[in-house]
Amino acid sequence: MTGAAKGDSLYARYMKAFQASTAHTSGCPACQASAECAVGAPIHERFARLQDAYRRLQAEQKRF
């Protein structure tokens, strides 16, 4: 997989995780109050991991 294809795939997963996180939060009072529930915690953790990975990839691409 090329760097661009890897970035595109990562971006798609990142955006899907963002959508899942915001969709869950919109209907979960605990997560709205920044007290993640048992269901929301792994959803938000996945989003955070993918966001970090995407930002790292962007920073690496800017160096070259």
C-alpha positions in Angstrom: 0.0 0.0 0.0 1.4 3.4 -0.9 1.7 6.2 1.5 -1.3 8.0 -0.1 -3.4 4.9 0.0 -2.5 4.2 3.6 -3.4 7.8 4.5 -6.7 7.6 2.6 -7.6 4.4 4.4 -6.6 5.7 7.8 -8.5 8.9 7.1 -11.7 6.9 6.2 -11.4 4.9 9.4 -10.7 8.0 11.5 -13.8 9.8 10.1 -15.9 6.6 10.6 -14.7 6.5 14.2 -15.5 10.2 14.6 -19.0 9.6 13.3 -19.5 6.7 15.7 -18.2 8.7 18.6 -20.4 11.7 18.0 -23.5 9.6 17.3 -23.0 7.7 20.5 -22.4 10.9 22.5 -25.5 12.6 21.1 -27.7 10.0 22.7 -25.7 9.2 25.9 -26.1 11.5 28.9 -23.1 10.1 30.7 -20.8 10.7 27.7 -22.3 14.2 27.2 -21.2 14.9 30.8 -17.6 13.7 30.0 -18.2 10.6 32.2 -17.8 7.9 29.5 -20.1 4.9 29.9 -19.1 1.3 29.4 -20.4 1.3 25.8 -19.0 4.7 24.9 -15.5 4.2 26.3 -14.2 1.8 23.6 -15.9 3.9 20.9 -14.2 7.1 22.1 -10.9 5.3 22.6 -10.9 4.0 19.0 -11.6 7.5 17.8 -8.7 9.0 19.9 -6.3 6.3 18.7 -7.2 6.8 15.0 -7.0 10.6 15.5 -3.5 10.3 16.9 -2.4 8.0 14.2 -3.8 10.3 11.5 -2.1 13.3 13.0 1.2 11.5 13.2 0.9 10.5 9.6 0.2 14.1 8.6 3.2 15.3 10.5 5.4 12.7 8.9 4.2 13.7 5.4 4.9 17.4 6.1 8.6 16.6 6.9 9.2 15.2 3.4 
